[in-house]
Amino acid sequence: MHPDPEAVEEIDVAAARARWEAGDPIVDVRTAEEYAAGHIPGALNVPLDRIPVRAGTLPRGEVVTACSMGNRSRQGAERLARQGRTAVSLRGGTKAWAAAGLPVVTGPEPGPRRPAGPVSRLLRRLRLA
């Protein structure tokens, strides 16, 4: 049985961050130009119109979709659900992520995924000491 696309869950930044830190795939559904202007580190760029073609090529795990403010990410999560993937949408999008003080990278590549979890913060403090 495929997930119900109408029942796609929207998650807040804290929940998205936890999933990002756990290694769940983040899929940014904006255009390549919008993605390059700023995205969540490690996020894969799969524009909305490419989801049906690319859904099967995405890494395993529950997918967190993101866009600028959350509208297209919900559509992306619904489209992934129709393809049989479990997906949730980041409420508020990349703007909410950045407003929470979380990292955003620019350019056409996903960039390194550097979670700012407790271990990362401790390691950073040790390097600065």
C-alpha positions in Angstrom: 0.0 0.0 0.0 1.3 3.4 -0.9 1.3 6.4 1.5 -1.7 8.6 1.1 -0.5 11.8 -0.6 -3.4 13.7 1.0 -2.0 12.8 4.4 1.5 14.3 3.9 2.8 15.6 7.2 4.3 19.1 7.6 7.1 19.2 10.1 8.7 22.2 11.9 12.3 23.2 11.7 13.2 21.3 14.9 11.9 18.0 13.5 13.5 18.6 10.1 16.8 19.3 11.8 16.6 16.1 13.8 15.9 14.1 10.6 18.8 16.0 8.8 21.1 15.2 11.6 20.0 11.5 11.5 20.9 11.4 7.8 17.4 11.3 6.2 17.5 12.7 2.6 16.5 16.3 2.1 15.1 17.1 -1.3 14.9 20.8 -2.4 12.1 21.0 -5.0 12.9 24.5 -6.3 14.4 25.3 -9.6 18.2 25.0 -10.0 18.6 28.8 -9.9 16.7 29.0 -6.6 18.5 26.1 -5.1 21.9 27.6 -6.0 20.9 30.9 -4.3 20.7 29.0 -0.9 19.8 25.6 0.3 20.1 23.2 3.3 23.6 21.6 3.3 23.4 18.2 1.7 20.0 18.7 0.1 19.5 17.2 -3.3 17.9 19.4 -5.9 15.0 17.7 -7.6 12.6 20.3 -9.1 8.9 19.5 -8.7 8.5 18.5 -12.4 11.3 16.0 -12.1 10.0 14.1 -9.0 8.2 11.4 -11.0 11.4 10.6 -12.9 13.8 10.8 -9.9 11.8 9.4 -7.0 13.3 5.9 -7.5 16.8 7.3 -7.5 16.7 9.0 -4.2 18.5 7.6 -1.2 16.6 5.4 1.2 14.8 6.8 4.2 12.0 9.1 4.8 12.4 12.1 2.5 12.1 15.7 3.9 11.1 18.1 1.1 12.0 21.8 1.2 11.5 24.9 -0.9 11.6 28.6 -0.1 8.6 28.9 2.2 6.9 25.5 2.3 4.2 25.6 -0.4 6.1 23.7 -3.2 7.7 21.3 -0.6 4.2 20.1 0.3 3.4 19.4 -3.3 6.8 17.6 -3.6 6.0 15.4 -0.6 2.6 14.6 -2.1 4.2 13.6 -5.4 6.8 11.5 -3.7 4.0 9.8 -1.8 2.2 9.0 -5.1 5.5 7.3 -6.1 5.4 5.1 -3.0 7.9 7.1 -1.0 7.4 8.3 2.6 7.9 12.0 2.6 7.3 15.0 4.9 7.3 18.7 4.1 9.4 21.4 5.9 6.9 24.0 7.1 8.3 27.5 6.3 10.9 26.0 4.0 14.5 27.1 3.7 13.6 30.6 5.0 12.4 29.1 8.3 15.5 26.9 8.5 17.8 29.9 8.0 15.7 32.1 10.5 16.4 29.4 13.1 20.1 30.0 12.7 20.7 26.7 10.8 23.3 26.6 8.0 22.5 27.3 4.4 24.9 26.8 1.5 25.0 28.4 -1.9 25.9 27.0 -5.3 24.8 24.2 -7.6 26.2 21.4 -5.4 24.6 19.9 -2.2 27.5 20.9 -0.1 28.8 19.0 3.0 26.3 17.9 5.5 27.6 19.1 8.8 25.0 18.6 11.5 25.3 21.0 14.4 24.4 18.3 16.9 25.9 18.0 20.4 28.9 16.0 19.2 29.6 18.6 16.4 29.3 21.4 18.8 31.6 19.7 21.3 34.2 19.1 18.6 34.0 22.6 17.4 34.6 23.9 21.0 37.6 21.6 21.5 39.1 22.9 18.2 38.6 26.5 19.3 40.0 26.0 22.8 
